[in-house]
Amino acid sequence: MTDRRSGNEVQLGAQGRVVIPAELRKALNLKAGDRLVARRQGDSLVLERREAVERRLQDRFRSVPGEVSLVQELLDERREEADREAETD
């Protein structure tokens, strides 16, 4: 029995380029020109389709009511933090 993991081993090339093995490209239906998002997860590099990242973010924030402004909440938190820091100076 062959170890299929070794067949997917890649080598980092010039300018940090990585070639995704043909078997994986075919299984994931990846085509030349497809946009992927690279992110670090612990000690691993994860490549995802941009659409998958967008869906995950939309799912994460779907429960936020439309009348809530996350931007405004962040600004308010930052102002409060700045005020607290100014008081301790």
HTML snippet that shows the backbone in 3Dmol.js (N, CA, C, O; Angstrom):
<script src="https://3Dmol.org/build/3Dmol-min.js"></script>
<div id="view" style="width:600px;height:400px;position:relative"></div>
<script>
const pdb = `
ATOM      1  N   MET A   1       0.856  -1.188   0.000  1.00  0.00           N
ATOM      2  CA  MET A   1       0.000   0.000   0.000  1.00  0.00           C
ATOM      3  C   MET A   1       0.896   1.243   0.000  1.00  0.00           C
ATOM      4  O   MET A   1       1.837   1.329   0.788  1.00  0.00           O
ATOM      5  N   THR A   2       0.608   2.193  -0.872  1.00  0.00           N
ATOM      6  CA  THR A   2       1.420   3.405  -0.960  1.00  0.00           C
ATOM      7  C   THR A   2       0.927   4.455   0.022  1.00  0.00           C
ATOM      8  O   THR A   2      -0.261   4.538   0.333  1.00  0.00           O
ATOM      9  N   ASP A   3       1.854   5.239   0.491  1.00  0.00           N
ATOM     10  CA  ASP A   3       1.535   6.347   1.391  1.00  0.00           C
ATOM     11  C   ASP A   3       1.149   7.539   0.525  1.00  0.00           C
ATOM     12  O   ASP A   3       2.017   8.173  -0.075  1.00  0.00           O
ATOM     13  N   ARG A   4      -0.141   7.851   0.454  1.00  0.00           N
ATOM     14  CA  ARG A   4      -0.640   8.908  -0.416  1.00  0.00           C
ATOM     15  C   ARG A   4      -0.196  10.289   0.062  1.00  0.00           C
ATOM     16  O   ARG A   4      -0.172  11.231  -0.731  1.00  0.00           O
ATOM     17  N   ARG A   5       0.155  10.428   1.339  1.00  0.00           N
ATOM     18  CA  ARG A   5       0.581  11.729   1.833  1.00  0.00           C
ATOM     19  C   ARG A   5       1.868  12.180   1.162  1.00  0.00           C
ATOM     20  O   ARG A   5       2.020  13.359   0.842  1.00  0.00           O
ATOM     21  N   SER A   6       2.798  11.250   0.946  1.00  0.00           N
ATOM     22  CA  SER A   6       4.072  11.647   0.339  1.00  0.00           C
ATOM     23  C   SER A   6       3.877  12.101  -1.097  1.00  0.00           C
ATOM     24  O   SER A   6       4.685  12.880  -1.603  1.00  0.00           O
ATOM     25  N   GLY A   7       2.830  11.637  -1.770  1.00  0.00           N
ATOM     26  CA  GLY A   7       2.542  12.067  -3.130  1.00  0.00           C
ATOM     27  C   GLY A   7       2.088  13.504  -3.204  1.00  0.00           C
ATOM     28  O   GLY A   7       2.072  14.094  -4.284  1.00  0.00           O
ATOM     29  N   ASN A   8       1.721  14.076  -2.076  1.00  0.00           N
ATOM     30  CA  ASN A   8       1.259  15.464  -2.031  1.00  0.00           C
ATOM     31  C   ASN A   8       2.295  16.394  -1.433  1.00  0.00           C
ATOM     32  O   ASN A   8       2.001  17.554  -1.142  1.00  0.00           O
ATOM     33  N   GLU A   9       3.493  15.898  -1.251  1.00  0.00           N
ATOM     34  CA  GLU A   9       4.557  16.746  -0.712  1.00  0.00           C
ATOM     35  C   GLU A   9       4.987  17.734  -1.782  1.00  0.00           C
ATOM     36  O   GLU A   9       5.143  17.381  -2.950  1.00  0.00           O
ATOM     37  N   VAL A  10       5.174  18.971  -1.365  1.00  0.00           N
ATOM     38  CA  VAL A  10       5.589  20.007  -2.305  1.00  0.00           C
ATOM     39  C   VAL A  10       6.857  20.661  -1.781  1.00  0.00           C
ATOM     40  O   VAL A  10       7.178  20.569  -0.596  1.00  0.00           O
ATOM     41  N   GLN A  11       7.565  21.314  -2.671  1.00  0.00           N
ATOM     42  CA  GLN A  11       8.793  22.007  -2.300  1.00  0.00           C
ATOM     43  C   GLN A  11       8.614  23.490  -2.574  1.00  0.00           C
ATOM     44  O   GLN A  11       8.080  23.887  -3.610  1.00  0.00           O
ATOM     45  N   LEU A  12       9.065  24.295  -1.636  1.00  0.00           N
ATOM     46  CA  LEU A  12       9.004  25.741  -1.790  1.00  0.00           C
ATOM     47  C   LEU A  12      10.047  26.160  -2.816  1.00  0.00           C
ATOM     48  O   LEU A  12      11.231  25.861  -2.668  1.00  0.00           O
ATOM     49  N   GLY A  13       9.601  26.850  -3.851  1.00  0.00           N
ATOM     50  CA  GLY A  13      10.484  27.247  -4.929  1.00  0.00           C
ATOM     51  C   GLY A  13      10.909  28.692  -4.829  1.00  0.00           C
ATOM     52  O   GLY A  13      10.739  29.354  -3.804  1.00  0.00           O
ATOM     53  N   ALA A  14      11.467  29.158  -5.930  1.00  0.00           N
ATOM     54  CA  ALA A  14      11.932  30.542  -6.011  1.00  0.00           C
ATOM     55  C   ALA A  14      10.783  31.498  -5.702  1.00  0.00           C
ATOM     56  O   ALA A  14       9.642  31.266  -6.101  1.00  0.00           O
ATOM     57  N   GLN A  15      11.092  32.544  -5.006  1.00  0.00           N
ATOM     58  CA  GLN A  15      10.129  33.579  -4.629  1.00  0.00           C
ATOM     59  C   GLN A  15       8.954  33.017  -3.823  1.00  0.00           C
ATOM     60  O   GLN A  15       7.864  33.587  -3.838  1.00  0.00           O
ATOM     61  N   GLY A  16       9.175  31.900  -3.120  1.00  0.00           N
ATOM     62  CA  GLY A  16       8.143  31.333  -2.265  1.00  0.00           C
ATOM     63  C   GLY A  16       7.034  30.621  -3.006  1.00  0.00           C
ATOM     64  O   GLY A  16       5.961  30.408  -2.441  1.00  0.00           O
ATOM     65  N   ARG A  17       7.255  30.253  -4.236  1.00  0.00           N
ATOM     66  CA  ARG A  17       6.206  29.616  -5.036  1.00  0.00           C
ATOM     67  C   ARG A  17       6.025  28.152  -4.665  1.00  0.00           C
ATOM     68  O   ARG A  17       6.986  27.438  -4.378  1.00  0.00           O
ATOM     69  N   VAL A  18       4.768  27.726  -4.678  1.00  0.00           N
ATOM     70  CA  VAL A  18       4.399  26.348  -4.395  1.00  0.00           C
ATOM     71  C   VAL A  18       3.527  25.864  -5.536  1.00  0.00           C
ATOM     72  O   VAL A  18       2.609  26.562  -5.967  1.00  0.00           O
ATOM     73  N   VAL A  19       3.815  24.663  -6.025  1.00  0.00           N
ATOM     74  CA  VAL A  19       2.979  24.052  -7.051  1.00  0.00           C
ATOM     75  C   VAL A  19       2.063  23.053  -6.359  1.00  0.00           C
ATOM     76  O   VAL A  19       2.530  22.145  -5.672  1.00  0.00           O
ATOM     77  N   ILE A  20       0.762  23.223  -6.542  1.00  0.00           N
ATOM     78  CA  ILE A  20      -0.208  22.300  -5.962  1.00  0.00           C
ATOM     79  C   ILE A  20      -0.250  21.073  -6.863  1.00  0.00           C
ATOM     80  O   ILE A  20      -0.474  21.203  -8.067  1.00  0.00           O
ATOM     81  N   PRO A  21      -0.041  19.884  -6.305  1.00  0.00           N
ATOM     82  CA  PRO A  21      -0.027  18.675  -7.130  1.00  0.00           C
ATOM     83  C   PRO A  21      -1.305  18.516  -7.942  1.00  0.00           C
ATOM     84  O   PRO A  21      -2.399  18.852  -7.489  1.00  0.00           O
ATOM     85  N   ALA A  22      -1.135  17.990  -9.166  1.00  0.00           N
ATOM     86  CA  ALA A  22      -2.256  17.837 -10.102  1.00  0.00           C
ATOM     87  C   ALA A  22      -3.412  17.055  -9.492  1.00  0.00           C
ATOM     88  O   ALA A  22      -4.574  17.389  -9.721  1.00  0.00           O
ATOM     89  N   GLU A  23      -3.105  16.018  -8.719  1.00  0.00           N
ATOM     90  CA  GLU A  23      -4.157  15.205  -8.105  1.00  0.00           C
ATOM     91  C   GLU A  23      -5.040  16.044  -7.184  1.00  0.00           C
ATOM     92  O   GLU A  23      -6.262  15.897  -7.181  1.00  0.00           O
ATOM     93  N   LEU A  24      -4.412  16.922  -6.403  1.00  0.00           N
ATOM     94  CA  LEU A  24      -5.183  17.802  -5.514  1.00  0.00           C
ATOM     95  C   LEU A  24      -5.949  18.857  -6.303  1.00  0.00           C
ATOM     96  O   LEU A  24      -7.103  19.146  -5.989  1.00  0.00           O
ATOM     97  N   ARG A  25      -5.320  19.434  -7.325  1.00  0.00           N
ATOM     98  CA  ARG A  25      -6.022  20.434  -8.151  1.00  0.00           C
ATOM     99  C   ARG A  25      -7.265  19.825  -8.771  1.00  0.00           C
ATOM    100  O   ARG A  25      -8.326  20.450  -8.801  1.00  0.00           O
ATOM    101  N   LYS A  26      -7.130  18.605  -9.263  1.00  0.00           N
ATOM    102  CA  LYS A  26      -8.272  17.940  -9.895  1.00  0.00           C
ATOM    103  C   LYS A  26      -9.357  17.631  -8.864  1.00  0.00           C
ATOM    104  O   LYS A  26     -10.537  17.879  -9.112  1.00  0.00           O
ATOM    105  N   ALA A  27      -8.964  17.094  -7.719  1.00  0.00           N
ATOM    106  CA  ALA A  27      -9.933  16.728  -6.682  1.00  0.00           C
ATOM    107  C   ALA A  27     -10.680  17.957  -6.162  1.00  0.00           C
ATOM    108  O   ALA A  27     -11.855  17.867  -5.806  1.00  0.00           O
ATOM    109  N   LEU A  28     -10.001  19.099  -6.121  1.00  0.00           N
ATOM    110  CA  LEU A  28     -10.607  20.331  -5.609  1.00  0.00           C
ATOM    111  C   LEU A  28     -11.144  21.228  -6.718  1.00  0.00           C
ATOM    112  O   LEU A  28     -11.644  22.322  -6.454  1.00  0.00           O
ATOM    113  N   ASN A  29     -11.040  20.762  -7.952  1.00  0.00           N
ATOM    114  CA  ASN A  29     -11.499  21.507  -9.110  1.00  0.00           C
ATOM    115  C   ASN A  29     -10.867  22.896  -9.165  1.00  0.00           C
ATOM    116  O   ASN A  29     -11.543  23.893  -9.417  1.00  0.00           O
ATOM    117  N   LEU A  30      -9.552  22.940  -8.922  1.00  0.00           N
ATOM    118  CA  LEU A  30      -8.818  24.202  -9.001  1.00  0.00           C
ATOM    119  C   LEU A  30      -8.299  24.393 -10.414  1.00  0.00           C
ATOM    120  O   LEU A  30      -7.753  23.470 -11.018  1.00  0.00           O
ATOM    121  N   LYS A  31      -8.471  25.576 -10.927  1.00  0.00           N
ATOM    122  CA  LYS A  31      -8.030  25.907 -12.283  1.00  0.00           C
ATOM    123  C   LYS A  31      -7.035  27.061 -12.229  1.00  0.00           C
ATOM    124  O   LYS A  31      -7.004  27.830 -11.268  1.00  0.00           O
ATOM    125  N   ALA A  32      -6.230  27.167 -13.271  1.00  0.00           N
ATOM    126  CA  ALA A  32      -5.286  28.284 -13.366  1.00  0.00           C
ATOM    127  C   ALA A  32      -6.063  29.599 -13.265  1.00  0.00           C
ATOM    128  O   ALA A  32      -7.097  29.771 -13.911  1.00  0.00           O
ATOM    129  N   GLY A  33      -5.563  30.503 -12.464  1.00  0.00           N
ATOM    130  CA  GLY A  33      -6.222  31.791 -12.292  1.00  0.00           C
ATOM    131  C   GLY A  33      -7.176  31.850 -11.110  1.00  0.00           C
ATOM    132  O   GLY A  33      -7.601  32.938 -10.722  1.00  0.00           O
ATOM    133  N   ASP A  34      -7.526  30.695 -10.524  1.00  0.00           N
ATOM    134  CA  ASP A  34      -8.389  30.707  -9.338  1.00  0.00           C
ATOM    135  C   ASP A  34      -7.702  31.495  -8.232  1.00  0.00           C
ATOM    136  O   ASP A  34      -6.486  31.409  -8.062  1.00  0.00           O
ATOM    137  N   ARG A  35      -8.484  32.264  -7.483  1.00  0.00           N
ATOM    138  CA  ARG A  35      -7.946  33.070  -6.383  1.00  0.00           C
ATOM    139  C   ARG A  35      -8.041  32.260  -5.095  1.00  0.00           C
ATOM    140  O   ARG A  35      -9.108  31.754  -4.749  1.00  0.00           O
ATOM    141  N   LEU A  36      -6.925  32.141  -4.392  1.00  0.00           N
ATOM    142  CA  LEU A  36      -6.884  31.459  -3.104  1.00  0.00           C
ATOM    143  C   LEU A  36      -6.397  32.448  -2.048  1.00  0.00           C
ATOM    144  O   LEU A  36      -5.610  33.350  -2.335  1.00  0.00           O
ATOM    145  N   VAL A  37      -6.878  32.260  -0.829  1.00  0.00           N
ATOM    146  CA  VAL A  37      -6.452  33.067   0.296  1.00  0.00           C
ATOM    147  C   VAL A  37      -5.530  32.200   1.144  1.00  0.00           C
ATOM    148  O   VAL A  37      -5.882  31.078   1.510  1.00  0.00           O
ATOM    149  N   ALA A  38      -4.352  32.724   1.454  1.00  0.00           N
ATOM    150  CA  ALA A  38      -3.393  32.011   2.295  1.00  0.00           C
ATOM    151  C   ALA A  38      -3.465  32.568   3.700  1.00  0.00           C
ATOM    152  O   ALA A  38      -3.500  33.783   3.897  1.00  0.00           O
ATOM    153  N   ARG A  39      -3.489  31.665   4.686  1.00  0.00           N
ATOM    154  CA  ARG A  39      -3.481  32.108   6.075  1.00  0.00           C
ATOM    155  C   ARG A  39      -2.704  31.105   6.911  1.00  0.00           C
ATOM    156  O   ARG A  39      -2.575  29.931   6.564  1.00  0.00           O
ATOM    157  N   ARG A  40      -2.201  31.601   8.005  1.00  0.00           N
ATOM    158  CA  ARG A  40      -1.474  30.758   8.944  1.00  0.00           C
ATOM    159  C   ARG A  40      -2.445  30.218   9.973  1.00  0.00           C
ATOM    160  O   ARG A  40      -3.270  30.958  10.510  1.00  0.00           O
ATOM    161  N   GLN A  41      -2.346  28.940  10.244  1.00  0.00           N
ATOM    162  CA  GLN A  41      -3.135  28.310  11.297  1.00  0.00           C
ATOM    163  C   GLN A  41      -2.151  27.498  12.137  1.00  0.00           C
ATOM    164  O   GLN A  41      -1.792  26.375  11.782  1.00  0.00           O
ATOM    165  N   GLY A  42      -1.723  28.081  13.250  1.00  0.00           N
ATOM    166  CA  GLY A  42      -0.685  27.443  14.049  1.00  0.00           C
ATOM    167  C   GLY A  42       0.602  27.387  13.251  1.00  0.00           C
ATOM    168  O   GLY A  42       1.101  28.414  12.791  1.00  0.00           O
ATOM    169  N   ASP A  43       1.140  26.189  13.088  1.00  0.00           N
ATOM    170  CA  ASP A  43       2.350  25.998  12.298  1.00  0.00           C
ATOM    171  C   ASP A  43       2.033  25.558  10.874  1.00  0.00           C
ATOM    172  O   ASP A  43       2.919  25.087  10.160  1.00  0.00           O
ATOM    173  N   SER A  44       0.796  25.704  10.461  1.00  0.00           N
ATOM    174  CA  SER A  44       0.373  25.238   9.138  1.00  0.00           C
ATOM    175  C   SER A  44       0.008  26.401   8.233  1.00  0.00           C
ATOM    176  O   SER A  44      -0.370  27.479   8.692  1.00  0.00           O
ATOM    177  N   LEU A  45       0.127  26.159   6.950  1.00  0.00           N
ATOM    178  CA  LEU A  45      -0.311  27.098   5.915  1.00  0.00           C
ATOM    179  C   LEU A  45      -1.589  26.538   5.323  1.00  0.00           C
ATOM    180  O   LEU A  45      -1.621  25.389   4.880  1.00  0.00           O
ATOM    181  N   VAL A  46      -2.640  27.340   5.313  1.00  0.00           N
ATOM    182  CA  VAL A  46      -3.927  26.918   4.776  1.00  0.00           C
ATOM    183  C   VAL A  46      -4.233  27.761   3.551  1.00  0.00           C
ATOM    184  O   VAL A  46      -4.141  28.988   3.594  1.00  0.00           O
ATOM    185  N   LEU A  47      -4.598  27.102   2.461  1.00  0.00           N
ATOM    186  CA  LEU A  47      -5.036  27.790   1.245  1.00  0.00           C
ATOM    187  C   LEU A  47      -6.522  27.502   1.072  1.00  0.00           C
ATOM    188  O   LEU A  47      -6.950  26.349   1.111  1.00  0.00           O
ATOM    189  N   GLU A  48      -7.304  28.563   0.882  1.00  0.00           N
ATOM    190  CA  GLU A  48      -8.750  28.411   0.709  1.00  0.00           C
ATOM    191  C   GLU A  48      -9.221  29.266  -0.448  1.00  0.00           C
ATOM    192  O   GLU A  48      -8.644  30.310  -0.753  1.00  0.00           O
ATOM    193  N   ARG A  49     -10.275  28.802  -1.081  1.00  0.00           N
ATOM    194  CA  ARG A  49     -10.914  29.643  -2.085  1.00  0.00           C
ATOM    195  C   ARG A  49     -11.456  30.886  -1.395  1.00  0.00           C
ATOM    196  O   ARG A  49     -11.948  30.827  -0.268  1.00  0.00           O
ATOM    197  N   ARG A  50     -11.359  31.993  -2.081  1.00  0.00           N
ATOM    198  CA  ARG A  50     -11.860  33.263  -1.532  1.00  0.00           C
ATOM    199  C   ARG A  50     -13.350  33.149  -1.185  1.00  0.00           C
ATOM    200  O   ARG A  50     -13.797  33.685  -0.171  1.00  0.00           O
ATOM    201  N   GLU A  51     -14.101  32.460  -2.018  1.00  0.00           N
ATOM    202  CA  GLU A  51     -15.539  32.304  -1.783  1.00  0.00           C
ATOM    203  C   GLU A  51     -15.807  31.560  -0.478  1.00  0.00           C
ATOM    204  O   GLU A  51     -16.769  31.873   0.222  1.00  0.00           O
ATOM    205  N   ALA A  52     -14.968  30.580  -0.142  1.00  0.00           N
ATOM    206  CA  ALA A  52     -15.140  29.828   1.101  1.00  0.00           C
ATOM    207  C   ALA A  52     -14.900  30.728   2.305  1.00  0.00           C
ATOM    208  O   ALA A  52     -15.609  30.632   3.307  1.00  0.00           O
ATOM    209  N   VAL A  53     -13.907  31.596   2.208  1.00  0.00           N
ATOM    210  CA  VAL A  53     -13.623  32.537   3.296  1.00  0.00           C
ATOM    211  C   VAL A  53     -14.798  33.496   3.459  1.00  0.00           C
ATOM    212  O   VAL A  53     -15.233  33.766   4.578  1.00  0.00           O
ATOM    213  N   GLU A  54     -15.306  34.006   2.353  1.00  0.00           N
ATOM    214  CA  GLU A  54     -16.446  34.931   2.411  1.00  0.00           C
ATOM    215  C   GLU A  54     -17.658  34.263   3.044  1.00  0.00           C
ATOM    216  O   GLU A  54     -18.332  34.873   3.875  1.00  0.00           O
ATOM    217  N   ARG A  55     -17.949  33.011   2.663  1.00  0.00           N
ATOM    218  CA  ARG A  55     -19.094  32.285   3.246  1.00  0.00           C
ATOM    219  C   ARG A  55     -18.907  32.094   4.749  1.00  0.00           C
ATOM    220  O   ARG A  55     -19.850  32.266   5.521  1.00  0.00           O
ATOM    221  N   ARG A  56     -17.689  31.738   5.163  1.00  0.00           N
ATOM    222  CA  ARG A  56     -17.424  31.518   6.580  1.00  0.00           C
ATOM    223  C   ARG A  56     -17.631  32.815   7.376  1.00  0.00           C
ATOM    224  O   ARG A  56     -18.210  32.792   8.462  1.00  0.00           O
ATOM    225  N   LEU A  57     -17.158  33.938   6.835  1.00  0.00           N
ATOM    226  CA  LEU A  57     -17.339  35.214   7.523  1.00  0.00           C
ATOM    227  C   LEU A  57     -18.804  35.630   7.563  1.00  0.00           C
ATOM    228  O   LEU A  57     -19.283  36.137   8.577  1.00  0.00           O
ATOM    229  N   GLN A  58     -19.510  35.417   6.468  1.00  0.00           N
ATOM    230  CA  GLN A  58     -20.939  35.742   6.454  1.00  0.00           C
ATOM    231  C   GLN A  58     -21.691  34.904   7.480  1.00  0.00           C
ATOM    232  O   GLN A  58     -22.562  35.411   8.186  1.00  0.00           O
ATOM    233  N   ASP A  59     -21.350  33.613   7.562  1.00  0.00           N
ATOM    234  CA  ASP A  59     -21.997  32.746   8.549  1.00  0.00           C
ATOM    235  C   ASP A  59     -21.696  33.212   9.967  1.00  0.00           C
ATOM    236  O   ASP A  59     -22.571  33.193  10.833  1.00  0.00           O
ATOM    237  N   ARG A  60     -20.447  33.633  10.201  1.00  0.00           N
ATOM    238  CA  ARG A  60     -20.040  34.061  11.537  1.00  0.00           C
ATOM    239  C   ARG A  60     -20.826  35.281  11.995  1.00  0.00           C
ATOM    240  O   ARG A  60     -21.178  35.384  13.170  1.00  0.00           O
ATOM    241  N   PHE A  61     -21.104  36.209  11.079  1.00  0.00           N
ATOM    242  CA  PHE A  61     -21.746  37.471  11.460  1.00  0.00           C
ATOM    243  C   PHE A  61     -23.229  37.522  11.100  1.00  0.00           C
ATOM    244  O   PHE A  61     -23.860  38.570  11.239  1.00  0.00           O
ATOM    245  N   ARG A  62     -23.780  36.425  10.646  1.00  0.00           N
ATOM    246  CA  ARG A  62     -25.190  36.386  10.261  1.00  0.00           C
ATOM    247  C   ARG A  62     -26.119  36.723  11.431  1.00  0.00           C
ATOM    248  O   ARG A  62     -27.193  37.291  11.229  1.00  0.00           O
ATOM    249  N   SER A  63     -25.712  36.379  12.639  1.00  0.00           N
ATOM    250  CA  SER A  63     -26.576  36.595  13.801  1.00  0.00           C
ATOM    251  C   SER A  63     -26.564  38.038  14.302  1.00  0.00           C
ATOM    252  O   SER A  63     -27.337  38.383  15.196  1.00  0.00           O
ATOM    253  N   VAL A  64     -25.705  38.883  13.744  1.00  0.00           N
ATOM    254  CA  VAL A  64     -25.659  40.284  14.170  1.00  0.00           C
ATOM    255  C   VAL A  64     -26.847  41.028  13.551  1.00  0.00           C
ATOM    256  O   VAL A  64     -26.993  41.058  12.329  1.00  0.00           O
ATOM    257  N   PRO A  65     -27.686  41.621  14.385  1.00  0.00           N
ATOM    258  CA  PRO A  65     -28.851  42.340  13.853  1.00  0.00           C
ATOM    259  C   PRO A  65     -28.426  43.475  12.917  1.00  0.00           C
ATOM    260  O   PRO A  65     -27.372  44.084  13.104  1.00  0.00           O
ATOM    261  N   GLY A  66     -29.244  43.748  11.923  1.00  0.00           N
ATOM    262  CA  GLY A  66     -28.941  44.771  10.928  1.00  0.00           C
ATOM    263  C   GLY A  66     -28.755  46.161  11.501  1.00  0.00           C
ATOM    264  O   GLY A  66     -28.000  46.963  10.952  1.00  0.00           O
ATOM    265  N   GLU A  67     -29.438  46.457  12.609  1.00  0.00           N
ATOM    266  CA  GLU A  67     -29.333  47.801  13.185  1.00  0.00           C
ATOM    267  C   GLU A  67     -28.064  47.982  14.027  1.00  0.00           C
ATOM    268  O   GLU A  67     -27.786  49.089  14.488  1.00  0.00           O
ATOM    269  N   VAL A  68     -27.302  46.919  14.229  1.00  0.00           N
ATOM    270  CA  VAL A  68     -26.064  46.993  15.008  1.00  0.00           C
ATOM    271  C   VAL A  68     -24.909  47.327  14.075  1.00  0.00           C
ATOM    272  O   VAL A  68     -24.730  46.684  13.041  1.00  0.00           O
ATOM    273  N   SER A  69     -24.130  48.333  14.446  1.00  0.00           N
ATOM    274  CA  SER A  69     -22.943  48.702  13.682  1.00  0.00           C
ATOM    275  C   SER A  69     -21.714  48.212  14.431  1.00  0.00           C
ATOM    276  O   SER A  69     -21.336  48.771  15.461  1.00  0.00           O
ATOM    277  N   LEU A  70     -21.096  47.163  13.906  1.00  0.00           N
ATOM    278  CA  LEU A  70     -19.889  46.645  14.541  1.00  0.00           C
ATOM    279  C   LEU A  70     -18.756  47.664  14.481  1.00  0.00           C
ATOM    280  O   LEU A  70     -17.911  47.715  15.375  1.00  0.00           O
ATOM    281  N   VAL A  71     -18.744  48.466  13.436  1.00  0.00           N
ATOM    282  CA  VAL A  71     -17.728  49.518  13.316  1.00  0.00           C
ATOM    283  C   VAL A  71     -17.901  50.521  14.452  1.00  0.00           C
ATOM    284  O   VAL A  71     -16.926  50.902  15.100  1.00  0.00           O
ATOM    285  N   GLN A  72     -19.129  50.944  14.690  1.00  0.00           N
ATOM    286  CA  GLN A  72     -19.386  51.918  15.757  1.00  0.00           C
ATOM    287  C   GLN A  72     -19.037  51.326  17.115  1.00  0.00           C
ATOM    288  O   GLN A  72     -18.469  52.014  17.963  1.00  0.00           O
ATOM    289  N   GLU A  73     -19.369  50.056  17.327  1.00  0.00           N
ATOM    290  CA  GLU A  73     -19.031  49.416  18.602  1.00  0.00           C
ATOM    291  C   GLU A  73     -17.523  49.380  18.803  1.00  0.00           C
ATOM    292  O   GLU A  73     -17.039  49.625  19.907  1.00  0.00           O
ATOM    293  N   LEU A  74     -16.784  49.079  17.754  1.00  0.00           N
ATOM    294  CA  LEU A  74     -15.326  49.054  17.848  1.00  0.00           C
ATOM    295  C   LEU A  74     -14.776  50.441  18.157  1.00  0.00           C
ATOM    296  O   LEU A  74     -13.899  50.593  19.007  1.00  0.00           O
ATOM    297  N   LEU A  75     -15.293  51.448  17.463  1.00  0.00           N
ATOM    298  CA  LEU A  75     -14.853  52.824  17.728  1.00  0.00           C
ATOM    299  C   LEU A  75     -15.136  53.228  19.171  1.00  0.00           C
ATOM    300  O   LEU A  75     -14.292  53.837  19.828  1.00  0.00           O
ATOM    301  N   ASP A  76     -16.329  52.886  19.663  1.00  0.00           N
ATOM    302  CA  ASP A  76     -16.690  53.211  21.050  1.00  0.00           C
ATOM    303  C   ASP A  76     -15.739  52.528  22.032  1.00  0.00           C
ATOM    304  O   ASP A  76     -15.291  53.148  22.996  1.00  0.00           O
ATOM    305  N   GLU A  77     -15.431  51.252  21.790  1.00  0.00           N
ATOM    306  CA  GLU A  77     -14.509  50.525  22.664  1.00  0.00           C
ATOM    307  C   GLU A  77     -13.129  51.171  22.657  1.00  0.00           C
ATOM    308  O   GLU A  77     -12.504  51.318  23.708  1.00  0.00           O
ATOM    309  N   ARG A  78     -12.654  51.556  21.479  1.00  0.00           N
ATOM    310  CA  ARG A  78     -11.322  52.185  21.372  1.00  0.00           C
ATOM    311  C   ARG A  78     -11.294  53.533  22.098  1.00  0.00           C
ATOM    312  O   ARG A  78     -10.308  53.864  22.757  1.00  0.00           O
ATOM    313  N   ARG A  79     -12.371  54.307  21.976  1.00  0.00           N
ATOM    314  CA  ARG A  79     -12.426  55.600  22.664  1.00  0.00           C
ATOM    315  C   ARG A  79     -12.417  55.411  24.182  1.00  0.00           C
ATOM    316  O   ARG A  79     -11.725  56.129  24.903  1.00  0.00           O
ATOM    317  N   GLU A  80     -13.200  54.431  24.658  1.00  0.00           N
ATOM    318  CA  GLU A  80     -13.226  54.153  26.095  1.00  0.00           C
ATOM    319  C   GLU A  80     -11.846  53.729  26.584  1.00  0.00           C
ATOM    320  O   GLU A  80     -11.402  54.153  27.651  1.00  0.00           O
ATOM    321  N   GLU A  81     -11.178  52.900  25.811  1.00  0.00           N
ATOM    322  CA  GLU A  81      -9.839  52.445  26.171  1.00  0.00           C
ATOM    323  C   GLU A  81      -8.863  53.626  26.201  1.00  0.00           C
ATOM    324  O   GLU A  81      -8.043  53.731  27.114  1.00  0.00           O
ATOM    325  N   ALA A  82      -8.951  54.506  25.211  1.00  0.00           N
ATOM    326  CA  ALA A  82      -8.084  55.682  25.161  1.00  0.00           C
ATOM    327  C   ALA A  82      -8.352  56.597  26.350  1.00  0.00           C
ATOM    328  O   ALA A  82      -7.420  57.160  26.925  1.00  0.00           O
ATOM    329  N   ASP A  83      -9.629  56.749  26.724  1.00  0.00           N
ATOM    330  CA  ASP A  83      -9.972  57.568  27.885  1.00  0.00           C
ATOM    331  C   ASP A  83      -9.392  56.983  29.171  1.00  0.00           C
ATOM    332  O   ASP A  83      -8.870  57.715  30.011  1.00  0.00           O
ATOM    333  N   ARG A  84      -9.487  55.656  29.322  1.00  0.00           N
ATOM    334  CA  ARG A  84      -8.925  55.004  30.514  1.00  0.00           C
ATOM    335  C   ARG A  84      -7.415  55.190  30.572  1.00  0.00           C
ATOM    336  O   ARG A  84      -6.858  55.448  31.639  1.00  0.00           O
ATOM    337  N   GLU A  85      -6.759  55.061  29.434  1.00  0.00           N
ATOM    338  CA  GLU A  85      -5.307  55.241  29.388  1.00  0.00           C
ATOM    339  C   GLU A  85      -4.920  56.689  29.729  1.00  0.00           C
ATOM    340  O   GLU A  85      -3.924  56.928  30.412  1.00  0.00           O
ATOM    341  N   ALA A  86      -5.715  57.640  29.248  1.00  0.00           N
ATOM    342  CA  ALA A  86      -5.440  59.044  29.524  1.00  0.00           C
ATOM    343  C   ALA A  86      -5.591  59.350  31.005  1.00  0.00           C
ATOM    344  O   ALA A  86      -4.864  60.185  31.544  1.00  0.00           O
ATOM    345  N   GLU A  87      -6.533  58.680  31.671  1.00  0.00           N
ATOM    346  CA  GLU A  87      -6.743  58.889  33.104  1.00  0.00           C
ATOM    347  C   GLU A  87      -5.591  58.364  33.941  1.00  0.00           C
ATOM    348  O   GLU A  87      -5.323  58.892  35.021  1.00  0.00           O
ATOM    349  N   THR A  88      -4.905  57.337  33.463  1.00  0.00           N
ATOM    350  CA  THR A  88      -3.806  56.740  34.239  1.00  0.00           C
ATOM    351  C   THR A  88      -2.478  57.455  34.000  1.00  0.00           C
ATOM    352  O   THR A  88      -1.506  57.202  34.712  1.00  0.00           O
ATOM    353  N   ASP A  89      -2.427  58.333  33.019  1.00  0.00           N
ATOM    354  CA  ASP A  89      -1.177  59.067  32.729  1.00  0.00           C
ATOM    355  C   ASP A  89      -0.930  60.190  33.679  1.00  0.00           C
ATOM    356  O   ASP A  89       0.076  60.890  33.558  1.00  0.00           O
TER     357      ASP A  89
END
`;
const viewer = $3Dmol.createViewer("view");
viewer.addModel(pdb, "pdb");
viewer.setStyle({}, {cartoon: {color: "spectrum"}});
viewer.zoomTo();
viewer.render();
</script>
